[in-house]
Amino acid sequence: MTVPVPAYPTPLGLLKDRSVVVTAAAGTGIGFAVAKRAVEEGARLLISDFHERRLGEAADRIAAEVGCARPETFVCDVTVEDQVQALRDAAVAHLGGVDVLINNAGLGGEVDVVDMTDDQWSRVLDVTLTSLFRMTRAFLPVMYAAKRGVMVNNASVLGWRAQKGQAHYAAAKAGVMAFTRCTAMEAADNGVRINAVAPSLAMHPFLAKVTTEETLAELVKREAYGRPAEVWEVANVMLFLASDLSSYMTGEIVPVSSQQA
């Protein structure tokens, strides 16, 4: 049996007047969904991605669908240190500071270890894990100076669970989890919280491009609800972690999953 998708959430003002930066927000995935939901919850928003055209289209869509001012945009490849620093500076200039940083950038793919090249391994680790280090290192001083702030990272249940063809991605996401826990302990004294979500399966067109139909069908079978998550269902949990409702949570990895044990 497939459990139906619930109604789209009614905004509650969870991020009213908060300044929010979202990476990898172009397209139709979790990044776009959390960016849109942040605006719906009252945030002042800057979205970033390395793909300039899609980033502009995402900003236009948010403005049109929410009925709000067009979010600020900044083109950034999170694997390039100079661009990460420039994104940080642009966020401070446009938003007057950064209350919430949502680190959504990641790269997957499906390849067995015996066939995996060094470049395939390194690229996934750089986009998914090392970029998180760069972003955190760049933005933490801004939050430390303000003595407040929240970071929400995007991990995956593959940081815990095994799946063929995903050794590089799973290793990177396990790293995201460990990095989240350790940096949260460093940031706590400065009033900054750092948590992560670990989605199981959130369906969007890009995922369908990099995953075979057979694999997707098998993954759906593992979900207790008989369907993948909507991307905004993952975004809802990210916004909870970004809001004051999770004020006592830091260093936590929150699964967004209906997978059966």
N, C-alpha and C positions, 0 to 999 in steps of 0.2 A: 504494500500500500504506500502511496505517496502522500505525505502530509502537505496540504496546500500552502502556498506562499502567503504570509500574513499581509495585512494592509500596510501600506507605506506609512512610516511613523509621522505623527503630528509633532511639529517642533515645540520644544519646551524652554527655549532660551538658555540652553546649557552652556553656551559659549558667548553669551552676550557681551559685546565690547572687548572680547579677547582678540589678540592678534595671532594669526595662525599661518604657518608655512607648511605646505605639503609638497613633497618631492614625488616625481614620477606620476604626475596628475593628469597627463594627457591621455586620450583614448577613452576606453570604456571600462577600465578595471577598478580595482579597489581604490586606487589613488583618486580617480575622478569622483567616485562615489563619496569618499570621505570629505573631499573638498566641497562638493555640493552640500552635503549634510552639515558641514561646519558653517557655511553661510546661512543655511536654514535655521541653524541654532544661534545665529546672531553674531558670528565672528566677522572680523576684518581679515581678508584673505589675500595671500600671495601664493600662487601656484608655480611650480617649476617642472621642467622636463628638458631633455636634450633635443627633442623634436619640435622645432619652432612652429611649423604649420599646425600640427595637432594640438600644441599647447594653446595657440590662439583660438582654435576651434573649441577647445574645452572651456576657455574663459567665456567665449561667446555663448556657449550652451548654458553655462551656469547662470549667466545674466538673464538669458531668455527664459529658462525654465523656473528659476526662483523669482524672477522679477526684481532683481537687485542691480546695483551698480556692477560694472564689469570688474572682476577681480584683477589685482595686479599680477603680472606675469614676469618670469625671468628665465631665460634659456640657460640651462646648466647641465653639463655632463658631470655627474657626481664622482666620476673616476679621475677627474682632473682637479688638483688642489687649488690652482688659481681661480677656477670657476666656482668652486665651493666657497672660497673666501669672498668672491664677488657677490655670490648669492646672499651670504650672510650680511654683507654691507648694504645690499639693495633692500633686504627685508627690514633692516633697522631704519633705513632712510624712508622707505615707503610706509611702514607700519608704526614707526616710532618705538620699536622694540619687538621682541618675540616672546609671547606668552606660551605658545604651543608650537612644537616642531613635530611633524609626523613624517618619519623616515619610511618611505614606502618603496624606494628603489630596490629592484631585484631582477635577477635573470635566471631562467631555468633552461630546460632542454632535456632530452632523453637520450642517453648513450651509456652503454655498458663500460665498465672500467677498462676492460681489455682493449676497447676500441677508442678510448678517450685520449685526446692529445693534451699536451701540456697547455696549449693555448686555450682549449675548451675548459680545462680545469681552472686555469688562472683567470679567465674572463668572468666565469660565474662567481668565483671568490671575490674578485675585485668589485664587481657591480653590487653583489649582494651583501658582502661583509666588510670589505675594506672601505667602501664608500660610506658605510655607517660610522666607522671610526673617523673618517674625514669630517663628516657632517657634525658629529657629536663634538669633536675637538674644536670645530669652528664656532659652534653656537653656544656651548656651555659657558664661555666667559661672559657672553651677553646676559645669560640668565643668572649667573653668579653675581654680576654687578647689580642686578635688580633684586637679588635674594628671593627669586621665585621663578617658576617655569615648569613646563611639563614636556617630556618627550615621549612619543609613542612609536615603537618600532614594529615592523611587520615581519614576524618570524613565520613558522609553518609547523604543522604537526609532524612533518618529516624530520624536524629536529629531534623527535623522539622515536618515530616509527620508521620502519624499513620499507623501501619500494625499489624494485629493480630499475636500473637506468638512471637513478637519481643520486648517486654517491656524491657528486660535486655539489649539487643543490642542497642535499640534506646536510652535508658537512658545513656548508655556509650558513644554513639556518640554525644549526646547533650552535655555531659560533655567535650568531645574532643573539640567541638566548643567553649564552654565557656572558657576552659583552654587556647585554642589558643588565644582568644581575650585578656585575662588578661595577659598572659605571654608576648604577643607582646608589651603591654604597658610598662612592666618592662624592656624589652630588647631594646627598641628603643633608649634610651640614650647611649647605648653601640654599636650602629651601626648594631644591629642584627634585621632581619626581621623574623616574624613568621606568616605564613598563613596556610590555610587548603583547601583541596578539599572535596566536598561532592558528590560522585558519586551516581547515582540512581541504575543502573543495568549494571554491567560489567561481562560478562559471561566467566567462566573458569571452569575447571573440579572440583576443590574443592568446588565451590559454588553448583554445581550440586549434590555433595555428601551430603550436609547438608540442602538442600532445596528440597521439593517435586516437582515432575513434574507439578502438578496442580498449585502450588504457582508460579513457574517460568513462566508458561504459562500466568497466570493472570498478573504478573508483566510486561511481554513483551507487553501485550495488552495496558498497560498504557503509553507506550513509543510512543511519536508522530512519531518517525521514524519507528516504527513497528519492531524494533530489539533491542537487548541489545547493549551496547557499546563494542567495542573491548578494551581489557585491555590497549593497547597502546594509545587509544584515551584519556583515563584517564591520562596515563603517560605524554602525551603531555602537559596537563594543569599543572601537577606537575612540569614539567621542565620549563614551562613559569614562574611559581612562584619562582622557584629556580634561575632563570636567572636575568640579569640586566634589562630585558624588563619590569619587574614588580617592578622596584626600588622604586616606591612611595607607594607600597602596603604593609601594615602590619596589622595584626589583622583581616584579611578578610577571609570569608568562601566562596569559589567559587563553585557553583554547576556545576557538569558535568553530565548533565541530559537533556533528551528530553521529560521528563514527561509532560503531559498536566495538566493544573491547575484543 
